[in-house]
Amino acid sequence: MLIIIAILIGLVLIVVFSSVLKYNTFLSIFVVSLLIAIGTLPLQDVVPTILTGFGNTMKSIGLIIIFGIILGLILDKTHATKSIAHAILKLTGKKNAGLAVHSTGFITGITIFCDSGFIVLQGINKSLTESTGKPMVFMASVLAAGLYSVHCLIPPHPGATAAAGIMSANIGQLILVGLPVAAVAALSGFLWVKFITRKDLNTLPIGNLDKKNENEAIELPSAFRSLLPIVVPVLLLSGRSAFLLLAPGDQGALTKTISFLGEPIIALMIGILLAVSLYKKVNSKELNELFDLSIEKAGSILAITAAGGIFGTVIKATGIGEVAGGYLAATGLGIFVPFLIASFLKTAQGSSTVAIMTTASIISPMLASLNLNGSYDIVLATLAMGAGSMVISHTNDSYFWVITKFSDLEIKSTLRVWTTTTAVMGIFAFGAVWVFSLFLR
């Protein structure tokens, strides 16, 4: 009972430290993990448990996060994201400009974080708003929803990747099942935004109406070449899982080759090489600066991810998983449990990454008790957390403010449209996970 109370207090402290008091997230999670370890474990086991949690997490997902950031930055610098946006707009036409930016957000969001992706694409979004007369709250929210749907569910995004590491989920299977789940979330978000903004007027500030499209003077790479760095790694990762599922135990040369190429770090490295080919002329100095920036950006993400791994390892070491898992299993909630916990943590402290990592740490030792021990069970539980980490984005979420400030929206407009959209997306995403659980378990 004392262990349960200690962990519950720890969860409250993480929320208070990181959200209310605005302390550094890494230190907040680390200090709480240390206090729980000191209070529940033999002193001689405290430091080894913390080091094990840190090392195992970095071993499983550290390189994936770094390579994912590098790939996203190259696609930004080479204007590949803009090329994809223009190609989709040509297919949909100005009448369906909202669907165009939404689709662009979904596709480019596979490798680019939602915050940076929104900032990169919002310039195109504003020019489309000017030329179509559609309300900015609509255009901004559908772009945000496209990016958000994959950010919360699919590697190499840090929350999903860290959760996969903590849960020992197969990343290829996670992408294979996660993409259709993300598509359901994205579609539900688009339809909800379209419904709730149906009576809104164009809210683009007058000062922006006279701006010329800054992208007209930029020579963009072809849409096909721009898509390759995104599509090829996804095909390699999901293809590996599909092939190994169809041919389990096969040790032939083809299986070994596909298995190697489908390893997450290899697939992402291939994506990076394809992205580098988008440069007209490869400048070693420019690339080195980009790599340095990527490592710098990865630092804070890796630190928070490692802290989540430490927290999970400490919780496992306390033995609370078996006790709480037995109780939760008796409730019959099953796969609802990770969704509900992640939803609470997301709404309370704002960060989807922290919500899904913390939930993974709590759920991982309970998997057997919740009857979620199969390979696809673990994948579905991880996706259920991802769905929960969408619910609900409001004023304690940095992404909420990125959308509001970069789109010149009033806070009440973002709350009315975007916040309700995240609730809809999370619920529909979990609904898709639940449907998959009927067939994959």
C-alpha positions in Angstrom: 0.0 0.0 0.0 2.9 2.4 0.9 4.4 1.7 -2.6 1.2 2.6 -4.3 0.9 5.8 -2.3 4.5 6.7 -3.1 4.1 6.3 -6.8 0.8 8.3 -6.8 2.5 11.1 -5.0 5.4 10.9 -7.5 3.0 11.3 -10.4 1.4 14.3 -8.8 4.8 15.8 -8.2 5.8 15.3 -11.8 2.7 17.2 -12.9 3.3 20.0 -10.3 7.0 20.4 -11.0 6.9 20.4 -14.8 3.5 22.1 -15.4 2.6 24.3 -12.4 6.1 25.3 -11.2 7.6 25.2 -14.7 10.7 23.3 -13.5 12.9 21.5 -16.0 11.1 18.4 -17.2 14.2 16.2 -17.1 15.1 17.2 -13.5 11.5 16.9 -12.4 11.2 13.3 -13.6 14.7 12.4 -12.4 14.2 13.8 -8.9 10.8 12.1 -8.5 12.3 8.8 -9.7 15.2 9.1 -7.3 12.9 9.9 -4.3 10.6 6.9 -5.2 13.7 4.7 -5.5 15.1 5.8 -2.1 11.7 5.3 -0.5 10.9 1.9 -1.9 14.1 0.1 -2.8 17.2 -1.1 -0.8 19.7 1.7 -0.9 22.3 -0.4 -2.6 19.9 -0.9 -5.5 19.0 2.7 -6.1 21.9 3.9 -8.3 22.2 0.6 -10.3 18.4 0.8 -11.1 18.7 4.4 -12.2 21.7 3.7 -14.4 20.0 0.6 -15.9 16.9 2.7 -16.8 19.0 5.4 -18.4 21.2 3.0 -20.4 18.5 0.7 -21.6 16.4 3.6 -22.9 19.3 5.2 -24.7 20.3 1.9 -26.2 16.8 1.3 -27.6 15.8 4.6 -29.0 18.6 7.2 -28.7 19.9 6.9 -32.3 16.4 6.8 -33.7 15.6 10.2 -32.2 18.8 11.7 -33.4 18.5 10.4 -37.0 14.8 11.4 -37.0 15.7 15.0 -36.1 18.4 15.1 -38.8 16.0 13.8 -41.4 13.4 16.4 -40.5 15.8 19.3 -40.6 17.2 18.3 -44.0 13.7 18.1 -45.5 13.0 21.6 -44.1 16.3 23.1 -45.4 15.9 21.6 -48.9 12.3 22.9 -49.1 11.0 19.3 -49.6 8.1 20.0 -47.3 7.0 23.0 -49.4 7.3 20.9 -52.6 5.0 18.3 -51.1 2.5 21.0 -50.0 2.4 22.5 -53.5 2.0 19.0 -55.1 -1.0 18.1 -52.9 -2.6 21.5 -53.6 -2.3 20.9 -57.3 -4.2 17.6 -56.8 -6.9 19.1 -54.6 -7.3 22.6 -56.0 -7.8 25.8 -54.1 -11.4 24.8 -53.2 -9.9 22.0 -51.1 -7.0 23.9 -49.8 -7.8 22.8 -46.2 -7.5 19.2 -47.2 -4.3 20.0 -49.0 -2.5 21.5 -46.0 -4.0 18.8 -43.8 -2.6 16.0 -46.0 0.7 17.8 -46.2 0.8 18.0 -42.4 0.1 14.2 -42.1 2.8 13.2 -44.7 5.6 15.5 -43.6 4.6 15.0 -39.9 5.9 11.4 -40.1 9.4 12.7 -39.8 9.0 16.3 -38.6 7.9 17.2 -35.1 4.5 18.9 -35.0 5.8 22.2 -33.4 8.6 22.7 -36.0 6.4 21.3 -38.8 3.7 23.8 -38.1 6.2 26.7 -38.0 7.7 25.6 -41.3 4.4 25.1 -43.1 2.5 28.0 -41.7 4.0 30.4 -44.2 2.4 28.3 -47.0 -0.8 28.1 -45.0 -1.1 31.9 -44.7 -0.6 32.4 -48.4 -3.3 29.8 -49.1 -5.6 31.5 -46.7 -5.1 34.8 -48.5 -5.8 33.3 -51.9 -8.8 31.2 -50.9 -10.5 33.4 -48.3 -10.9 30.5 -45.9 -10.9 31.3 -42.2 -7.4 31.1 -40.6 -8.8 29.2 -37.6 -9.9 26.5 -40.0 -6.6 26.4 -42.0 -4.4 26.5 -38.9 -6.3 23.8 -37.1 -6.4 21.3 -40.0 -2.7 21.8 -40.5 -2.1 21.3 -36.8 -4.3 18.2 -36.8 -2.4 16.5 -39.7 0.9 17.0 -37.9 -0.5 16.0 -34.5 -2.0 12.7 -35.6 1.3 11.2 -36.5 3.4 13.0 -33.8 1.5 11.2 -31.0 1.5 7.8 -32.5 4.4 6.9 -34.8 8.2 6.7 -34.4 10.6 8.4 -34.8 8.7 10.9 -32.7 10.1 10.9 -29.2 7.0 9.9 -27.2 6.1 7.0 -29.4 9.7 5.9 -29.8 10.4 6.1 -26.0 7.2 4.2 -25.2 8.2 1.5 -27.8 11.5 1.2 -26.0 10.0 1.0 -22.5 7.3 -1.4 -23.6 9.7 -3.5 -25.8 7.3 -2.9 -28.7 8.3 -3.8 -32.3 8.8 -0.5 -34.1 8.0 -1.9 -37.5 4.7 -3.3 -36.2 4.0 0.0 -34.4 4.3 1.9 -37.7 2.4 -0.7 -39.7 -0.6 -0.5 -37.3 0.0 3.1 -36.2 -0.3 4.7 -39.7 -4.0 3.6 -40.2 -4.8 4.6 -36.6 -3.2 8.0 -37.3 -5.1 8.3 -40.5 -8.4 7.8 -38.6 -7.3 10.4 -36.0 -6.4 12.8 -38.8 -9.7 12.3 -40.7 -11.8 12.7 -37.6 -9.9 15.9 -36.7 -10.3 17.3 -40.2 -14.1 16.7 -40.3 -14.5 18.1 -36.8 -12.6 21.3 -37.7 -14.6 21.7 -40.9 -17.9 21.3 -38.9 -17.0 23.6 -36.0 -15.6 26.4 -38.2 -18.4 26.3 -40.8 -19.7 29.8 -39.7 -16.3 31.4 -39.1 -15.1 34.3 -41.3 -11.6 34.9 -42.6 -9.6 36.0 -39.5 -6.3 36.7 -41.3 -4.9 40.1 -40.0 -5.2 42.8 -42.7 -1.4 43.4 -42.5 -0.8 40.0 -43.9 -3.1 40.3 -46.9 -0.6 42.4 -49.0 2.3 40.0 -48.4 3.6 38.2 -51.5 4.0 34.5 -51.4 7.6 34.1 -50.2 7.8 30.7 -51.8 7.4 31.9 -55.4 11.1 32.7 -55.8 12.2 29.4 -54.3 13.1 26.6 -56.7 11.6 23.5 -55.1 12.7 19.9 -55.6 10.3 17.6 -57.3 7.5 16.1 -55.2 8.6 12.6 -56.0 12.1 13.1 -54.7 10.8 15.1 -51.8 8.6 12.2 -50.7 11.3 9.5 -51.1 13.1 10.3 -47.8 9.8 9.8 -46.0 8.2 7.0 -47.9 11.3 4.7 -48.2 12.1 4.4 -44.4 8.4 3.8 -43.7 8.2 1.1 -46.3 11.5 -0.5 -45.0 10.3 -0.4 -41.3 6.8 -1.7 -42.0 8.0 -4.1 -44.7 10.4 -5.8 -42.3 7.6 -6.5 -39.8 5.2 -7.7 -42.5 7.9 -10.0 -44.1 9.0 -11.5 -40.7 5.3 -12.1 -39.9 4.7 -14.0 -43.1 8.0 -15.9 -42.9 8.8 -16.4 -39.2 12.1 -18.3 -38.5 13.3 -18.0 -42.1 17.1 -17.5 -42.0 17.6 -17.1 -45.8 19.7 -14.3 -47.3 16.6 -12.3 -48.4 15.2 -12.4 -44.9 18.4 -11.3 -43.4 18.8 -8.4 -45.9 15.2 -7.2 -45.4 15.6 -7.5 -41.6 18.8 -5.5 -41.7 17.5 -2.7 -44.0 14.3 -2.5 -41.9 16.1 -1.9 -38.7 15.0 1.6 -37.5 18.4 3.2 -37.5 19.4 1.8 -40.9 16.0 2.8 -42.5 16.4 6.3 -41.1 20.0 6.5 -42.4 18.8 5.6 -45.8 16.2 8.3 -45.5 18.9 10.8 -44.6 21.0 9.9 -47.6 17.9 10.3 -49.9 17.2 13.7 -48.2 20.9 14.8 -48.7 20.5 14.1 -52.4 17.9 16.9 -52.6 20.7 19.4 -52.2 21.8 20.7 -55.6 25.3 20.9 -54.3 26.4 19.2 -51.2 28.2 21.7 -48.9 30.1 19.9 -46.2 30.1 23.0 -44.0 26.4 23.5 -44.3 25.8 19.8 -43.5 28.0 19.9 -40.5 26.1 22.9 -39.2 22.9 21.1 -39.7 24.2 18.0 -37.9 25.4 20.2 -35.0 21.9 21.8 -34.8 20.3 18.3 -34.9 22.4 17.1 -32.0 21.7 20.3 -30.1 17.9 19.8 -30.6 18.2 16.1 -29.7 19.9 16.8 -26.4 16.8 17.9 -24.5 14.6 15.3 -26.0 17.1 12.5 -25.2 17.4 13.8 -21.7 13.6 13.7 -21.1 13.3 10.4 -22.8 16.1 8.9 -20.6 14.4 10.3 -17.5 11.2 8.5 -18.6 13.2 5.3 -18.9 14.6 5.8 -15.4 11.1 6.4 -14.0 9.8 3.2 -15.7 12.7 1.1 -14.4 12.2 2.3 -10.8 8.5 1.6 -11.0 9.2 -1.9 -12.3 11.8 -2.5 -9.5 9.2 -1.6 -6.8 7.0 -4.6 -7.9 3.9 -2.3 -8.1 3.1 -3.5 -11.6 2.0 -6.9 -10.5 -0.1 -5.5 -7.6 -1.8 -2.7 -9.6 -2.0 -4.9 -12.7 -3.9 -7.6 -10.8 -6.4 -5.0 -9.5 -6.8 -3.3 -12.9 -7.2 -6.7 -14.6 -10.1 -7.4 -12.3 -11.9 -4.3 -13.6 -12.0 -5.7 -17.1 -10.9 -2.4 -18.7 -7.9 -4.0 -20.4 -6.6 -1.8 -23.2 -8.7 1.1 -21.9 -6.2 1.5 -19.0 -3.2 2.9 -20.9 -5.6 5.3 -22.8 -7.2 6.6 -19.6 -3.9 7.1 -17.8 -2.3 8.9 -20.8 -5.3 11.1 -21.2 -5.2 12.2 -17.6 -1.5 13.0 -17.7 -1.7 14.8 -21.1 -4.6 17.0 -19.9 -2.9 17.7 -16.5 0.6 18.6 -17.6 0.5 19.4 -21.3 3.2 17.4 -22.9 2.2 14.4 -25.1 5.8 13.1 -24.9 5.9 13.1 -21.1 2.3 11.7 -21.0 3.0 8.7 -23.2 6.5 8.0 -21.6 5.1 8.1 -18.1 2.2 5.9 -19.0 4.5 3.4 -20.6 6.5 3.3 -17.4 3.4 2.6 -15.4 1.8 0.1 -17.8 4.9 -1.9 -18.8 5.1 -4.1 -15.6 1.3 -4.6 -15.8 1.1 -6.1 -19.3 0.8 -9.7 -18.2 -1.9 -8.9 -15.6 -3.8 -6.9 -18.2 -3.6 -9.8 -20.6 -1.6 -7.8 -23.0 1.6 -9.9 -23.4 1.5 -10.8 -27.1 3.6 -8.9 -29.7 0.6 -7.0 -31.2 -1.0 -6.6 -27.7 2.0 -4.5 -26.7 1.8 -2.5 -30.0 -1.9 -1.8 -29.4 -1.3 -0.8 -25.8 1.4 1.6 -27.0 -0.9 3.1 -29.6 -3.7 3.4 -26.9 -1.2 5.5 -24.9 -0.5 7.6 -28.0 -4.3 8.1 -28.5 -4.5 9.2 -24.9 -1.6 11.6 -25.3 -3.7 13.6 -27.7 -6.4 14.4 -25.1 -6.6 17.3 -24.4 -4.3 20.1 -25.8 -5.0 23.4 -24.1 -3.1 26.3 -22.5 -0.5 24.1 -20.7 0.6 22.6 -24.0 3.4 24.4 -26.0 1.8 23.3 -29.3 -1.4 25.1 -28.4 0.7 28.4 -28.2 2.6 27.7 -31.4 -0.8 27.3 -33.2 -2.2 30.4 -31.5 0.8 32.8 -31.9 1.9 31.8 -35.4 -1.6 32.0 -36.8 -2.5 35.2 -35.0 -5.6 33.6 -33.4 -7.4 34.7 -30.3 -7.0 32.2 -27.4 -10.7 31.6 -27.2 -10.7 30.6 -30.9 -8.0 28.1 -30.4 -9.7 26.7 -27.3 -13.0 26.4 -29.1 -11.6 24.7 -32.3 -8.2 23.2 -31.6 -8.8 21.9 -28.0 -12.1 20.2 -28.9 -10.4 18.8 -32.0 -7.8 17.0 -29.9 -10.5 15.4 -27.8 -12.2 14.1 -31.0 -8.9 12.9 -32.5 -7.9 11.0 -29.3 -11.3 9.3 -28.9 -11.4 8.2 -32.6 -7.8 7.1 -32.5 -8.5 4.9 -29.5 -11.6 3.6 -31.3 -9.4 2.5 -34.2 -7.0 0.8 -31.7 -9.9 -1.0 -30.1 -11.2 -2.2 -33.5 -7.7 -3.5 -34.3 -7.6 -5.3 -31.0 -10.5 -7.4 -32.0 -8.6 -8.9 -34.9 -4.9 -8.8 -34.0 -4.9 -10.2 -30.5 
